[in-house]
Amino acid sequence: MTCYRLAAERDNPIACATHLVKPAVAMFLAGGVAGALAKTCTAPLDRLKIIMQTSGASRASAASVAAADKGLLAAFVAIGKTEGVAGYWRGNVPQVVRILPYSSAMLYSYEAYKKKLTNKETGELAVPARLLAGAGAACTATIVTYPLDIIRLRLSVDTSAKSMGDVARTILANEGPLGFFKGLRATCISIAPYSALNFCAFDLFKKALPEEIRNEAQGIATASLMATALATGSMYPLDTIRRQMQLQGSTYANMLDAGRGIVAANGVGGLFRGFIPNAMKNMPNKSIQLTTFDVLKKGIRRSEVEYAKEVAILAAENKKIK
């Protein structure tokens, strides 16, 4: 009844939104929407990055062959020629399906770990604790959504696969259930330090900005770009190694073995294959994601404030009637 009166009698649907959807749930949804939008906008660069990273171990598509033989631009052209415009978004559906629960798990875990690690006496969160919270959140979200990441990778690299279901059936038939978790340890080892550094750097860069822009879209975008550049450049070789280990038919025994194999085959530069499209993707990706989330977050908070105001007004009106 309260929601009906807010929307109909007082003409305030914004306040009604908080009554219909709990703020915590709305925040989870906002994170998922922001992540999905950012991933879709940068999907062509993401696919190009994966093809460049795996070209030394896979020649399953014309783009993979072009990447291995001629490089980045040739791979980009090959995708368009052999697969059409839609080819640039191949593998994006499982990525979007994955990013929705991934963002929710990441945000929830990060906040939960921060709360646990915050000093109860001072209320402060030390840098090591912040790093640990970021790493823990990344591992939690990765474990929850890992099978979808495997499917996305295979769908991006192998053009003979028709759909997510086709890839899933092939993995199950050839590798069994454990095939969906191939390379999980390497993934956690590569993603945990990246996430830890990214979260921590973002917070520190944001604090260093002038107070008047710190919480504005431009400040958030600036801090996120700086943090992403630092984390991506530092941790990219680990990402290349884990992508190689995720491929079907990978013969690497562990991450060290994979790293040695990549360097032996392609030199040290092999660890940075696909870095340019990855950097080009990550910069706008994080900016779009954080800016979108910030706008949605402000809307949610505005709804909470409006709801509290309207409830107070209704309570006052009821007292007058009585």
C-alpha positions as CSV (number, residue, x, y, z in Angstrom):
1,M,0.0,0.0,0.0
2,T,2.9,2.4,0.8
3,C,4.4,1.8,-2.6
4,Y,1.1,2.3,-4.3
5,R,0.5,5.6,-2.5
6,L,4.1,6.8,-3.4
7,A,3.7,6.0,-7.0
8,A,0.0,6.9,-7.6
9,E,-1.0,9.5,-5.0
10,R,2.3,11.3,-4.5
11,D,3.6,10.7,-8.1
12,N,7.0,9.6,-7.0
13,P,8.0,6.4,-8.9
14,I,11.7,6.9,-8.0
15,A,10.9,6.5,-4.3
16,C,8.7,3.5,-5.2
17,A,11.7,1.7,-6.7
18,T,13.4,1.2,-3.3
19,H,10.2,-0.3,-2.0
20,L,10.1,-2.8,-4.9
21,V,13.8,-3.8,-5.0
22,K,16.0,-3.9,-2.0
23,P,19.1,-1.6,-2.4
24,A,21.6,-4.5,-2.0
25,V,19.8,-6.4,-4.8
26,A,19.7,-3.3,-6.9
27,M,23.5,-2.8,-6.4
28,F,24.1,-6.4,-7.5
29,L,22.0,-5.8,-10.6
30,A,23.7,-2.5,-11.3
31,G,27.1,-4.2,-11.2
32,G,25.9,-6.8,-13.7
33,V,24.4,-4.3,-16.1
34,A,27.5,-2.2,-16.0
35,G,29.8,-5.2,-16.6
36,A,27.6,-6.5,-19.5
37,L,27.5,-3.1,-21.2
38,A,31.2,-2.7,-20.9
39,K,32.0,-6.2,-22.2
40,T,29.7,-5.8,-25.2
41,C,31.2,-2.5,-26.2
42,T,34.7,-3.9,-26.1
43,A,34.0,-7.5,-27.3
44,P,35.8,-7.1,-30.7
45,L,39.0,-6.2,-28.9
46,D,38.6,-8.9,-26.4
47,R,38.2,-11.6,-29.1
48,L,41.3,-10.2,-30.9
49,K,43.2,-10.3,-27.6
50,I,42.3,-14.0,-27.0
51,I,43.2,-15.0,-30.6
52,M,46.6,-13.3,-30.3
53,Q,47.3,-14.9,-26.9
54,T,46.4,-18.4,-28.2
55,S,47.7,-18.2,-31.8
56,G,50.9,-20.1,-30.8
57,A,48.9,-23.1,-29.5
58,S,45.8,-23.0,-31.8
59,R,45.3,-22.7,-35.5
60,A,41.6,-23.6,-35.4
61,S,40.5,-20.5,-37.4
62,A,41.7,-18.3,-40.2
63,A,42.2,-15.5,-37.6
64,S,44.4,-17.7,-35.4
65,V,46.6,-18.6,-38.5
66,A,46.8,-14.9,-39.5
67,A,47.7,-13.9,-35.9
68,A,50.5,-16.4,-35.7
69,D,51.9,-15.7,-39.2
70,K,51.2,-12.0,-39.8
71,G,50.2,-10.4,-36.5
72,L,47.4,-8.2,-35.0
73,L,46.1,-6.3,-38.1
74,A,46.0,-9.4,-40.2
75,A,44.0,-11.2,-37.5
76,F,41.5,-8.4,-37.3
77,V,41.0,-8.4,-41.1
78,A,40.7,-12.2,-41.2
79,I,37.9,-12.2,-38.7
80,G,35.9,-9.8,-40.9
81,K,36.6,-11.7,-44.1
82,T,35.8,-15.2,-42.9
83,E,33.1,-14.5,-40.3
84,G,31.6,-11.2,-41.1
85,V,30.8,-8.4,-38.7
86,A,29.2,-10.8,-36.2
87,G,32.5,-12.6,-35.9
88,Y,33.9,-9.7,-33.9
89,W,31.3,-10.5,-31.2
90,R,31.7,-14.3,-31.3
91,G,31.9,-15.6,-27.8
92,N,30.2,-12.4,-26.4
93,V,27.0,-14.1,-25.3
94,P,28.7,-16.5,-22.8
95,Q,30.8,-13.6,-21.7
96,V,27.8,-11.5,-20.9
97,V,26.0,-14.5,-19.2
98,R,29.2,-14.9,-17.2
99,I,29.7,-11.3,-16.3
100,L,26.3,-10.9,-14.6
101,P,26.9,-13.3,-11.8
102,Y,30.7,-12.5,-11.9
103,S,30.1,-8.8,-11.1
104,S,27.6,-9.7,-8.4
105,A,29.9,-12.2,-6.8
106,M,32.9,-9.8,-7.1
107,L,31.1,-6.8,-5.5
108,Y,29.5,-8.8,-2.7
109,S,32.7,-10.7,-1.9
110,Y,34.9,-7.6,-2.0
111,E,32.6,-5.7,0.4
112,A,32.3,-8.7,2.7
113,Y,36.0,-9.3,2.8
114,K,36.7,-5.6,3.4
115,K,34.2,-5.6,6.3
116,K,36.0,-8.6,7.8
117,L,39.5,-7.2,7.4
118,T,38.7,-3.6,8.6
119,N,40.4,-2.7,11.8
120,K,37.6,-2.7,14.4
121,E,39.3,-0.1,16.6
122,T,40.3,2.5,14.0
123,G,37.8,1.6,11.3
124,E,40.6,1.8,8.8
125,L,41.4,-0.7,6.0
126,A,45.2,-1.1,5.6
127,V,46.7,-1.5,2.1
128,P,47.7,-5.2,2.7
129,A,44.1,-5.9,3.8
130,R,42.7,-4.1,0.8
131,L,45.0,-6.2,-1.5
132,L,43.8,-9.4,0.2
133,A,40.2,-8.4,-0.1
134,G,40.6,-7.8,-3.8
135,A,42.4,-11.1,-4.4
136,G,39.8,-13.0,-2.4
137,A,36.9,-11.4,-4.3
138,A,38.5,-12.2,-7.6
139,C,39.0,-15.9,-6.7
140,T,35.5,-16.2,-5.3
141,A,33.9,-14.8,-8.5
142,T,36.2,-16.8,-10.8
143,I,35.4,-20.1,-9.2
144,V,31.6,-19.4,-9.4
145,T,31.7,-18.5,-13.1
146,Y,34.7,-20.5,-14.4
147,P,32.9,-23.0,-16.7
148,L,31.4,-20.1,-18.6
149,D,34.8,-18.6,-19.1
150,I,36.1,-21.9,-20.5
151,I,33.1,-22.0,-22.9
152,R,33.7,-18.4,-24.0
153,L,37.4,-19.1,-24.7
154,R,36.7,-22.2,-26.8
155,L,33.9,-20.5,-28.7
156,S,36.2,-17.5,-29.5
157,V,39.1,-19.7,-30.7
158,D,37.3,-22.6,-32.5
159,T,35.1,-21.4,-35.3
160,S,33.7,-24.9,-35.9
161,A,31.7,-24.7,-32.6
162,K,28.2,-23.6,-33.3
163,S,27.0,-22.5,-29.9
164,M,27.6,-22.5,-26.1
165,G,25.7,-25.8,-25.9
166,D,27.8,-27.3,-28.7
167,V,31.0,-26.3,-26.9
168,A,29.7,-27.6,-23.5
169,R,28.8,-31.0,-25.0
170,T,32.2,-31.3,-26.7
171,I,34.1,-30.6,-23.4
172,L,31.9,-33.0,-21.5
173,A,32.4,-35.8,-24.1
174,N,36.1,-35.4,-24.5
175,E,37.4,-34.1,-21.2
176,G,34.6,-34.9,-18.6
177,P,33.3,-32.5,-16.0
178,L,36.8,-31.5,-14.9
179,G,37.3,-30.1,-18.4
180,F,35.1,-27.1,-17.4
181,F,37.7,-26.3,-14.7
182,K,40.9,-26.7,-16.8
183,G,43.4,-24.1,-15.8
184,L,41.5,-22.9,-12.8
185,R,44.5,-22.8,-10.5
186,A,46.5,-20.8,-13.1
187,T,43.5,-18.5,-13.6
188,C,43.2,-17.7,-9.9
189,I,46.9,-17.2,-9.6
190,S,46.9,-14.7,-12.5
191,I,43.6,-12.9,-11.7
192,A,44.1,-12.6,-7.9
193,P,47.1,-10.3,-8.0
194,Y,45.6,-8.4,-10.9
195,S,42.4,-7.8,-9.0
196,A,44.2,-7.0,-5.8
197,L,46.4,-4.4,-7.5
198,N,43.6,-3.0,-9.5
199,F,41.3,-2.5,-6.5
200,C,44.0,-1.1,-4.3
201,A,45.5,1.2,-6.9
202,F,42.0,2.5,-7.8
203,D,41.3,3.5,-4.2
204,L,44.7,5.1,-3.8
205,F,44.6,7.0,-7.1
206,K,41.0,8.2,-6.3
207,K,42.1,9.5,-2.9
208,A,44.9,11.4,-4.5
209,L,42.5,13.3,-6.8
210,P,41.2,16.8,-5.9
211,E,38.2,16.4,-3.6
212,E,35.8,18.2,-6.0
213,I,36.2,15.6,-8.7
214,R,37.0,12.5,-6.6
215,N,33.4,11.2,-6.7
216,E,32.4,12.6,-10.1
217,A,32.4,10.5,-13.3
218,Q,35.6,12.2,-14.6
219,G,37.4,11.4,-11.4
220,I,36.3,7.8,-11.3
221,A,37.2,7.4,-15.0
222,T,40.7,8.9,-14.4
223,A,41.4,6.7,-11.4
224,S,40.2,3.6,-13.1
225,L,42.3,4.2,-16.2
226,M,45.4,4.7,-14.2
227,A,44.8,1.6,-12.0
228,T,43.9,-0.5,-15.0
229,A,47.1,0.5,-16.9
230,L,49.2,-0.4,-13.9
231,A,47.6,-3.7,-13.2
232,T,47.4,-4.8,-16.9
233,G,51.0,-4.0,-17.6
234,S,52.2,-5.8,-14.5
235,M,50.1,-8.9,-14.7
236,Y,49.6,-9.6,-18.4
237,P,52.2,-12.4,-18.8
238,L,50.2,-14.4,-16.2
239,D,47.0,-13.9,-18.2
240,T,48.7,-15.2,-21.4
241,I,50.0,-18.3,-19.5
242,R,46.6,-19.2,-18.1
243,R,44.9,-18.7,-21.5
244,Q,47.3,-21.2,-23.1
245,M,46.6,-23.7,-20.3
246,Q,42.8,-23.4,-20.8
247,L,43.1,-24.7,-24.4
248,Q,42.0,-28.2,-25.2
249,G,45.1,-30.3,-26.0
250,S,47.4,-28.1,-23.9
251,T,50.4,-30.2,-22.8
252,Y,51.8,-27.9,-20.2
253,A,52.2,-29.4,-16.7
254,N,52.0,-26.2,-14.8
255,M,52.3,-22.4,-15.1
256,L,56.1,-22.5,-15.0
257,D,56.2,-25.1,-17.7
258,A,53.8,-23.1,-19.8
259,G,55.8,-19.9,-19.3
260,R,59.0,-21.7,-20.4
261,G,57.2,-23.2,-23.4
262,I,55.9,-19.8,-24.6
263,V,59.3,-18.1,-24.2
264,A,61.0,-21.0,-26.0
265,A,58.5,-20.9,-29.0
266,N,58.0,-17.1,-29.3
267,G,60.6,-15.4,-27.1
268,V,59.8,-13.2,-24.1
269,G,57.5,-11.2,-26.4
270,G,55.2,-14.2,-26.6
271,L,54.2,-13.5,-23.0
272,F,52.8,-10.2,-24.2
273,R,51.0,-11.3,-27.4
274,G,47.7,-9.5,-27.6
275,F,48.8,-6.8,-25.1
276,I,47.9,-3.9,-27.4
277,P,44.3,-5.0,-28.0
278,N,44.0,-5.9,-24.4
279,A,45.1,-2.5,-23.2
280,M,42.9,-0.9,-25.8
281,K,40.0,-3.0,-24.5
282,N,40.7,-2.6,-20.8
283,M,40.9,1.1,-20.7
284,P,37.4,1.9,-22.1
285,N,36.0,-1.3,-20.5
286,K,36.8,-0.2,-17.0
287,S,35.8,3.4,-17.7
288,I,32.4,2.3,-19.1
289,Q,31.9,-0.2,-16.3
290,L,32.7,2.1,-13.4
291,T,31.0,5.1,-14.9
292,T,27.8,3.2,-15.6
293,F,27.9,1.6,-12.2
294,D,28.4,5.0,-10.6
295,V,25.4,6.5,-12.4
296,L,23.2,3.6,-11.4
297,K,24.5,3.7,-7.9
298,K,23.6,7.4,-7.6
299,G,20.1,6.5,-8.9
300,I,19.7,3.8,-6.3
301,R,20.8,6.1,-3.5
302,R,18.5,8.9,-4.7
303,S,15.6,6.4,-4.6
304,E,16.5,5.5,-1.0
305,V,16.5,9.2,0.0
306,E,13.2,9.9,-1.8
307,Y,11.6,6.8,-0.2
308,A,12.7,7.9,3.3
309,K,11.3,11.4,2.7
310,E,8.0,10.1,1.4
311,V,7.6,7.6,4.2
312,A,8.2,10.5,6.7
313,I,5.6,12.6,4.9
314,L,3.0,9.8,4.9
315,A,3.7,9.1,8.6
316,A,3.1,12.8,9.4
317,E,-0.1,12.8,7.4
318,N,-1.4,9.7,9.3
319,K,-0.7,11.4,12.6
320,K,-2.8,14.4,11.5
321,I,-5.7,12.2,10.5
322,K,-5.6,10.4,13.9
